[in-house]
């Protein structure tokens, strides 16, 4: 066994923190938090019961999650301990196989959780959780679908509760540039395409697009294709694509690739021309927004991209974003692409079940919302508590979703989602036909079966 794995348990022990050993971040009863949901926790008494949580967060995010878990510990009397690791995916499997799993595991991706459920390493969530999610999460059925897996007996159950979500379906722009040019934020895909054509017709360049990312070059295009799949096909077709029930060569997938090509393969639509798309680094690609005069007016990217904006840029003032709109003519609602973490029971106990119940309470979401780096589909929270108006606006996108789907490439086998899909999009951006690219990706998937 790898030396790193042999020593990982000792290393993890050093990061162990008692979540309820710290002072509460916000005093109960003060502010506009849903303190009723906190007081209701006191009806569940777990005095002295240890509840262990293992997840991927270190650094500030570990401090944030511990600040939330402290309220669970304070109200119930449970002794809550969180362990963070940057090798979570490997370690949780080792711990489960060794019979030493934590009570709760926080999975960054549904794929691993699904595999562990099938192997019998997860316990179904408490009765009533599925119905609660449907009723209380925006696009509730989507979250149920994403957390439902086959168990070792082949029957499906809800195993994953999503908590802390990221949004990808965003288009970034400079409000001042739009105002100067007389452009309005498009509300439909038809309007977005019309705006793209208008900008080009006026001799300007609509889009900045860059796929460069070292060994991961190509991945930004997969987000484009995923967003386009959700805007041209029903969610069920997206799901069939993710599981390869329909092949990459299916006309629905080829259409989504070509929808990306409508924007990216037109020299008049992209800064530097279509040939530059596959070579420009994704971190540099939004810089054209900030040039004077602007080198582009629009940039499609996830919620993290402000980290690569010029220093001192204020989101909401200097730069802003809008929801990447859906086709009005296709009547597919308002689909949102993103990612997120799901919480699952890996060692069942009264405390583990109570902690899942705690995650349903508004206070469990509001405590992290009032700090930073958190989005939630929970419809019962007070969104005025967001510390950052940008996050509140992103959360509004999430709450407006009729469908939510997880990043498809993250759910596909690594050789495809982090391999041939990436390289295929580079080839397509370079001029290869969509059908040829799709066939190559499908052949790589077939070779893994």
FIDREN-339669 format. One record per residue (C-alpha): residue number from 1; x, z, y. Coordinates in nm, 2 decimals. Layout:
! FIDREN-339669
{NUM {X Z Y}}
...
! end
This chain:
! FIDREN-339669
{1 {0.00 0.00 0.00}}
{2 {0.11 -0.07 0.35}}
{3 {0.30 0.22 0.52}}
{4 {0.07 0.19 0.82}}
{5 {-0.24 0.25 0.60}}
{6 {-0.07 0.55 0.42}}
{7 {-0.01 0.71 0.76}}
{8 {-0.33 0.61 0.92}}
{9 {-0.52 0.92 0.82}}
{10 {-0.27 1.14 0.98}}
{11 {-0.27 0.93 1.29}}
{12 {-0.65 0.94 1.31}}
{13 {-0.65 1.31 1.28}}
{14 {-0.45 1.33 1.60}}
{15 {-0.73 1.15 1.79}}
{16 {-1.00 1.37 1.65}}
{17 {-1.20 1.53 1.93}}
{18 {-1.48 1.78 1.94}}
{19 {-1.74 1.60 2.14}}
{20 {-1.93 1.92 2.22}}
{21 {-1.62 2.12 2.32}}
{22 {-1.62 1.96 2.67}}
{23 {-1.84 2.03 2.96}}
{24 {-2.15 1.82 3.00}}
{25 {-2.09 1.53 3.24}}
{26 {-2.42 1.58 3.43}}
{27 {-2.60 1.91 3.46}}
{28 {-2.93 1.91 3.27}}
{29 {-3.22 1.91 3.51}}
{30 {-3.03 1.75 3.79}}
{31 {-3.06 1.38 3.90}}
{32 {-3.31 1.12 3.78}}
{33 {-3.22 1.13 3.41}}
{34 {-3.48 1.16 3.14}}
{35 {-3.41 1.53 3.08}}
{36 {-3.74 1.56 2.88}}
{37 {-3.57 1.36 2.60}}
{38 {-3.28 1.60 2.62}}
{39 {-3.50 1.91 2.60}}
{40 {-3.68 1.76 2.30}}
{41 {-3.35 1.75 2.11}}
{42 {-3.35 2.13 2.11}}
{43 {-3.64 2.12 1.85}}
{44 {-3.37 2.00 1.60}}
{45 {-3.14 2.29 1.52}}
{46 {-2.82 2.21 1.33}}
{47 {-2.62 2.52 1.42}}
{48 {-2.27 2.48 1.29}}
{49 {-2.33 2.16 1.09}}
{50 {-2.03 1.92 1.13}}
{51 {-2.13 1.57 1.22}}
{52 {-1.84 1.32 1.21}}
{53 {-1.84 0.98 1.39}}
{54 {-1.58 0.71 1.34}}
{55 {-1.56 0.41 1.57}}
{56 {-1.34 0.15 1.74}}
{57 {-1.31 0.31 2.08}}
{58 {-1.00 0.47 2.22}}
{59 {-0.90 0.55 2.58}}
{60 {-1.18 0.55 2.84}}
{61 {-1.45 0.44 2.60}}
{62 {-1.36 0.73 2.37}}
{63 {-1.41 0.96 2.66}}
{64 {-1.74 0.80 2.74}}
{65 {-1.88 0.82 2.39}}
{66 {-1.77 1.18 2.36}}
{67 {-1.94 1.27 2.69}}
{68 {-2.26 1.13 2.53}}
{69 {-2.22 1.31 2.20}}
{70 {-2.16 1.63 2.39}}
{71 {-2.53 1.64 2.48}}
{72 {-2.63 1.61 2.11}}
{73 {-2.40 1.89 2.02}}
{74 {-2.51 2.11 2.31}}
{75 {-2.88 2.07 2.23}}
{76 {-2.87 2.09 1.85}}
{77 {-2.58 2.32 1.80}}
{78 {-2.41 2.06 1.58}}
{79 {-2.03 2.05 1.57}}
{80 {-1.98 1.68 1.66}}
{81 {-1.64 1.52 1.62}}
{82 {-1.55 1.16 1.71}}
{83 {-1.25 0.97 1.57}}
{84 {-1.13 0.64 1.73}}
{85 {-0.91 0.38 1.58}}
{86 {-0.79 0.03 1.66}}
{87 {-0.78 -0.04 1.29}}
{88 {-1.14 0.07 1.23}}
{89 {-1.24 -0.23 1.02}}
{90 {-0.97 -0.16 0.76}}
{91 {-0.99 0.21 0.77}}
{92 {-1.36 0.25 0.72}}
{93 {-1.35 0.05 0.40}}
{94 {-1.06 0.26 0.27}}
{95 {-1.24 0.58 0.36}}
{96 {-1.57 0.46 0.19}}
{97 {-1.39 0.36 -0.12}}
{98 {-1.21 0.69 -0.14}}
{99 {-1.54 0.89 -0.09}}
{100 {-1.42 1.03 0.24}}
{101 {-1.64 0.84 0.49}}
{102 {-1.76 1.00 0.81}}
{103 {-2.13 1.07 0.86}}
{104 {-2.17 0.79 1.10}}
{105 {-1.96 0.47 1.15}}
{106 {-1.97 0.25 1.46}}
{107 {-1.93 -0.12 1.36}}
{108 {-1.81 -0.37 1.62}}
{109 {-1.96 -0.66 1.41}}
{110 {-2.26 -0.68 1.18}}
{111 {-2.07 -0.87 0.91}}
{112 {-1.87 -0.58 0.78}}
{113 {-2.17 -0.35 0.80}}
{114 {-2.37 -0.60 0.59}}
{115 {-2.09 -0.61 0.33}}
{116 {-2.07 -0.23 0.31}}
{117 {-2.45 -0.20 0.27}}
{118 {-2.44 -0.44 -0.02}}
{119 {-2.17 -0.24 -0.18}}
{120 {-2.37 0.08 -0.15}}
{121 {-2.16 0.24 0.12}}
{122 {-2.44 0.27 0.38}}
{123 {-2.77 0.46 0.38}}
{124 {-3.09 0.32 0.52}}
{125 {-3.18 0.45 0.86}}
{126 {-3.46 0.72 0.89}}
{127 {-3.82 0.61 0.82}}
{128 {-3.98 0.47 1.13}}
{129 {-3.66 0.34 1.29}}
{130 {-3.75 -0.02 1.24}}
{131 {-4.08 0.01 1.41}}
{132 {-3.93 0.21 1.69}}
{133 {-3.67 -0.06 1.76}}
{134 {-3.94 -0.33 1.76}}
{135 {-4.14 -0.14 2.02}}
{136 {-3.87 0.01 2.24}}
{137 {-3.59 -0.25 2.26}}
{138 {-3.63 -0.58 2.45}}
{139 {-3.63 -0.86 2.19}}
{140 {-3.68 -0.57 1.94}}
{141 {-3.73 -0.80 1.64}}
{142 {-3.39 -0.95 1.71}}
{143 {-3.22 -0.61 1.69}}
{144 {-3.41 -0.53 1.37}}
{145 {-3.29 -0.86 1.22}}
{146 {-2.93 -0.80 1.32}}
{147 {-2.93 -0.45 1.16}}
{148 {-3.12 -0.54 0.83}}
{149 {-2.91 -0.61 0.52}}
{150 {-2.94 -0.62 0.14}}
{151 {-2.85 -0.30 -0.04}}
{152 {-2.69 -0.28 -0.38}}
{153 {-3.03 -0.33 -0.54}}
{154 {-3.09 -0.65 -0.35}}
{155 {-3.37 -0.51 -0.14}}
{156 {-3.35 -0.53 0.24}}
{157 {-3.34 -0.22 0.46}}
{158 {-3.26 -0.14 0.82}}
{159 {-2.90 0.00 0.81}}
{160 {-2.77 -0.06 1.17}}
{161 {-2.88 0.08 1.50}}
{162 {-2.74 -0.11 1.80}}
{163 {-2.61 0.10 2.08}}
{164 {-2.38 -0.04 2.36}}
{165 {-2.42 -0.42 2.40}}
{166 {-2.24 -0.70 2.57}}
{167 {-2.39 -1.01 2.73}}
{168 {-2.24 -1.36 2.72}}
{169 {-2.51 -1.59 2.86}}
{170 {-2.39 -1.59 3.22}}
{171 {-2.29 -1.85 3.48}}
{172 {-2.07 -1.74 3.77}}
{173 {-2.07 -1.88 4.12}}
{174 {-1.98 -1.80 4.48}}
{175 {-2.29 -1.72 4.69}}
{176 {-2.12 -1.83 5.01}}
{177 {-2.03 -2.17 4.86}}
{178 {-2.39 -2.22 4.74}}
{179 {-2.52 -2.13 5.08}}
{180 {-2.28 -2.36 5.26}}
{181 {-2.37 -2.65 5.03}}
{182 {-2.74 -2.58 5.03}}
{183 {-2.76 -2.51 4.66}}
{184 {-3.01 -2.28 4.49}}
{185 {-2.97 -2.08 4.17}}
{186 {-3.13 -2.28 3.89}}
{187 {-3.40 -2.12 3.68}}
{188 {-3.42 -2.37 3.40}}
{189 {-3.17 -2.58 3.21}}
{190 {-3.33 -2.89 3.35}}
{191 {-3.25 -2.75 3.70}}
{192 {-2.90 -2.66 3.60}}
{193 {-2.83 -3.01 3.48}}
{194 {-2.99 -3.16 3.79}}
{195 {-2.77 -2.93 4.01}}
{196 {-2.46 -3.04 3.81}}
{197 {-2.55 -3.41 3.88}}
{198 {-2.62 -3.34 4.24}}
{199 {-2.29 -3.16 4.30}}
{200 {-2.10 -3.46 4.14}}
{201 {-2.30 -3.71 4.33}}
{202 {-2.20 -3.54 4.65}}
{203 {-1.83 -3.59 4.56}}
{204 {-1.77 -3.23 4.45}}
{205 {-1.69 -3.09 4.11}}
{206 {-1.96 -2.88 3.94}}
{207 {-1.77 -2.69 3.67}}
{208 {-1.45 -2.51 3.58}}
{209 {-1.40 -2.50 3.21}}
{210 {-1.09 -2.39 3.02}}
{211 {-1.04 -2.34 2.64}}
{212 {-0.68 -2.23 2.64}}
{213 {-0.61 -1.89 2.47}}
{214 {-0.28 -1.91 2.29}}
{215 {-0.34 -1.90 1.91}}
{216 {-0.72 -1.86 1.98}}
{217 {-0.75 -2.17 2.19}}
{218 {-1.10 -2.32 2.16}}
{219 {-1.31 -2.00 2.14}}
{220 {-1.47 -2.04 2.49}}
{221 {-1.63 -2.36 2.37}}
{222 {-1.79 -2.18 2.07}}
{223 {-1.98 -1.96 2.32}}
{224 {-2.10 -2.27 2.49}}
{225 {-2.22 -2.42 2.16}}
{226 {-2.39 -2.09 2.06}}
{227 {-2.57 -2.07 2.39}}
{228 {-2.68 -2.43 2.35}}
{229 {-2.80 -2.37 1.99}}
{230 {-3.03 -2.09 2.12}}
{231 {-3.16 -2.33 2.40}}
{232 {-3.23 -2.63 2.17}}
{233 {-3.34 -2.46 1.84}}
{234 {-3.56 -2.17 1.73}}
{235 {-3.37 -1.85 1.64}}
{236 {-3.44 -1.91 1.27}}
{237 {-3.23 -2.23 1.29}}
{238 {-2.95 -2.04 1.46}}
{239 {-2.96 -1.79 1.18}}
{240 {-2.94 -2.06 0.92}}
{241 {-2.64 -2.21 1.09}}
{242 {-2.46 -1.88 1.10}}
{243 {-2.51 -1.83 0.72}}
{244 {-2.44 -2.20 0.65}}
{245 {-2.79 -2.24 0.50}}
{246 {-2.78 -2.55 0.71}}
{247 {-2.43 -2.72 0.74}}
{248 {-2.23 -2.78 1.05}}
{249 {-2.32 -3.15 1.00}}
{250 {-2.69 -3.08 1.05}}
{251 {-2.84 -3.27 1.34}}
{252 {-2.94 -2.94 1.51}}
{253 {-2.57 -2.83 1.52}}
{254 {-2.44 -3.17 1.63}}
{255 {-2.69 -3.17 1.91}}
{256 {-2.57 -2.83 2.03}}
{257 {-2.21 -2.95 2.03}}
{258 {-2.31 -3.26 2.23}}
{259 {-2.50 -3.04 2.47}}
{260 {-2.17 -2.87 2.55}}
{261 {-2.01 -3.22 2.57}}
{262 {-2.27 -3.32 2.84}}
{263 {-2.10 -3.07 3.07}}
{264 {-1.74 -3.07 2.94}}
{265 {-1.67 -3.44 2.85}}
{266 {-1.77 -3.59 3.18}}
{267 {-1.47 -3.64 3.42}}
{268 {-1.69 -3.60 3.72}}
{269 {-1.83 -3.27 3.60}}
{270 {-1.51 -3.07 3.53}}
{271 {-1.22 -2.97 3.75}}
{272 {-0.91 -3.16 3.64}}
{273 {-1.13 -3.40 3.44}}
{274 {-1.24 -3.38 3.08}}
{275 {-0.88 -3.40 2.95}}
{276 {-0.79 -3.07 3.12}}
{277 {-1.06 -2.87 2.94}}
{278 {-0.87 -2.80 2.63}}
{279 {-0.54 -2.72 2.81}}
{280 {-0.64 -2.49 3.10}}
{281 {-0.62 -2.13 3.00}}
{282 {-0.96 -1.95 3.00}}
{283 {-0.81 -1.68 3.22}}
{284 {-0.71 -1.93 3.48}}
{285 {-1.02 -2.14 3.46}}
{286 {-1.24 -1.95 3.71}}
{287 {-0.98 -1.96 3.98}}
{288 {-1.13 -2.29 4.11}}
{289 {-1.43 -2.10 4.22}}
{290 {-1.22 -1.91 4.47}}
{291 {-1.03 -2.21 4.62}}
{292 {-1.09 -2.33 4.97}}
{293 {-1.24 -2.58 4.96}}
{294 {-1.38 -2.49 4.62}}
{295 {-1.25 -2.69 4.32}}
{296 {-1.57 -2.61 4.13}}
{297 {-1.90 -2.43 4.19}}
{298 {-2.00 -2.30 3.84}}
{299 {-1.82 -2.12 3.55}}
{300 {-1.98 -2.02 3.22}}
{301 {-1.83 -1.70 3.07}}
{302 {-1.91 -1.36 2.94}}
{303 {-1.94 -1.03 3.13}}
{304 {-1.57 -0.95 3.10}}
{305 {-1.44 -1.24 3.31}}
{306 {-1.42 -1.05 3.65}}
{307 {-1.10 -0.90 3.51}}
{308 {-0.94 -1.23 3.58}}
{309 {-1.08 -1.29 3.93}}
{310 {-0.85 -1.26 4.23}}
{311 {-0.76 -0.90 4.31}}
{312 {-1.01 -0.73 4.54}}
{313 {-1.30 -0.96 4.44}}
{314 {-1.63 -0.78 4.46}}
{315 {-1.90 -0.89 4.22}}
{316 {-2.23 -0.92 4.39}}
{317 {-2.07 -1.00 4.73}}
{318 {-1.78 -1.23 4.69}}
{319 {-1.89 -1.37 4.35}}
{320 {-2.21 -1.34 4.15}}
{321 {-2.37 -1.46 3.84}}
{322 {-2.71 -1.58 3.70}}
{323 {-2.86 -1.60 3.35}}
{324 {-2.77 -1.93 3.18}}
{325 {-3.12 -2.07 3.18}}
{326 {-3.33 -2.21 2.89}}
{327 {-3.50 -2.54 2.88}}
{328 {-3.85 -2.51 3.03}}
{329 {-3.96 -2.81 2.82}}
{330 {-3.86 -2.66 2.48}}
{331 {-4.06 -2.33 2.52}}
{332 {-3.80 -2.12 2.34}}
{333 {-3.83 -1.81 2.57}}
{334 {-3.53 -1.65 2.73}}
{335 {-3.26 -1.63 2.46}}
{336 {-2.95 -1.42 2.53}}
{337 {-2.62 -1.45 2.35}}
{338 {-2.39 -1.14 2.32}}
{339 {-2.23 -0.88 2.10}}
{340 {-2.24 -0.51 2.05}}
{341 {-2.18 -0.21 1.83}}
{342 {-2.41 -0.08 1.56}}
{343 {-2.42 0.27 1.43}}
{344 {-2.47 0.32 1.06}}
{345 {-2.49 0.62 0.82}}
{346 {-2.19 0.62 0.59}}
{347 {-2.23 0.98 0.46}}
{348 {-2.59 1.09 0.48}}
{349 {-2.68 1.44 0.60}}
{350 {-2.95 1.61 0.82}}
{351 {-2.70 1.58 1.11}}
{352 {-2.64 1.21 1.05}}
{353 {-3.01 1.14 1.06}}
{354 {-3.06 1.35 1.36}}
{355 {-2.78 1.17 1.55}}
{356 {-2.96 0.83 1.48}}
{357 {-3.27 0.99 1.62}}
{358 {-3.07 1.10 1.93}}
{359 {-2.97 0.74 1.99}}
{360 {-3.34 0.66 2.04}}
{361 {-3.36 0.90 2.33}}
{362 {-3.33 0.76 2.69}}
{363 {-3.07 1.04 2.77}}
{364 {-2.83 0.90 2.51}}
{365 {-2.82 0.57 2.70}}
{366 {-2.85 0.71 3.05}}
{367 {-2.54 0.93 3.03}}
{368 {-2.31 0.63 2.95}}
{369 {-2.50 0.40 3.19}}
{370 {-2.43 0.65 3.48}}
{371 {-2.05 0.60 3.41}}
{372 {-1.93 0.25 3.33}}
{373 {-1.90 -0.02 3.07}}
{374 {-2.24 0.01 2.91}}
{375 {-2.55 -0.21 2.86}}
{376 {-2.86 -0.13 2.66}}
{377 {-3.18 -0.31 2.55}}
{378 {-3.37 0.02 2.56}}
{379 {-3.68 -0.04 2.77}}
{380 {-3.74 0.33 2.84}}
{381 {-3.43 0.41 3.05}}
{382 {-3.40 0.45 3.42}}
{383 {-3.19 0.15 3.52}}
{384 {-3.14 0.30 3.87}}
{385 {-2.89 0.53 3.71}}
{386 {-2.63 0.25 3.65}}
{387 {-2.32 0.34 3.85}}
{388 {-2.25 -0.03 3.91}}
{389 {-2.51 -0.27 4.05}}
{390 {-2.34 -0.56 3.86}}
{391 {-2.40 -0.38 3.53}}
{392 {-2.76 -0.32 3.63}}
{393 {-2.81 -0.69 3.70}}
{394 {-2.65 -0.78 3.36}}
{395 {-2.88 -0.52 3.20}}
{396 {-3.17 -0.69 3.36}}
{397 {-3.07 -1.01 3.18}}
{398 {-3.06 -0.82 2.85}}
{399 {-3.40 -0.66 2.92}}
{400 {-3.55 -1.00 3.00}}
{401 {-3.45 -1.14 2.67}}
{402 {-3.71 -1.26 2.43}}
{403 {-3.44 -1.33 2.17}}
{404 {-3.10 -1.18 2.13}}
{405 {-2.84 -1.32 1.89}}
{406 {-2.49 -1.21 1.81}}
{407 {-2.19 -1.43 1.87}}
{408 {-2.21 -1.68 1.58}}
{409 {-1.84 -1.73 1.54}}
{410 {-1.79 -1.36 1.49}}
{411 {-2.04 -1.36 1.20}}
{412 {-1.89 -1.66 1.02}}
{413 {-1.60 -1.64 0.78}}
{414 {-1.27 -1.59 0.96}}
{415 {-1.14 -1.92 0.85}}
{416 {-1.43 -2.09 1.03}}
{417 {-1.54 -1.87 1.31}}
{418 {-1.18 -1.78 1.41}}
{419 {-1.03 -2.10 1.28}}
{420 {-1.18 -2.45 1.22}}
{421 {-1.46 -2.39 1.47}}
{422 {-1.20 -2.32 1.75}}
{423 {-0.98 -2.61 1.66}}
{424 {-1.28 -2.84 1.61}}
{425 {-1.40 -2.77 1.97}}
{426 {-1.05 -2.85 2.10}}
{427 {-1.07 -3.18 1.91}}
{428 {-1.42 -3.25 2.04}}
{429 {-1.32 -3.18 2.40}}
{430 {-1.03 -3.42 2.35}}
{431 {-1.27 -3.70 2.26}}
{432 {-1.34 -3.69 1.89}}
{433 {-1.71 -3.76 1.79}}
{434 {-1.93 -3.45 1.74}}
{435 {-2.02 -3.57 1.39}}
{436 {-1.66 -3.61 1.28}}
{437 {-1.57 -3.26 1.42}}
{438 {-1.87 -3.10 1.25}}
{439 {-1.78 -3.26 0.92}}
{440 {-1.42 -3.12 0.94}}
{441 {-1.55 -2.77 1.02}}
{442 {-1.80 -2.79 0.73}}
{443 {-1.53 -2.91 0.49}}
{444 {-1.32 -2.60 0.59}}
{445 {-1.62 -2.38 0.52}}
{446 {-1.68 -2.54 0.18}}
{447 {-1.32 -2.48 0.09}}
{448 {-1.37 -2.11 0.13}}
{449 {-1.67 -2.09 -0.11}}
! end
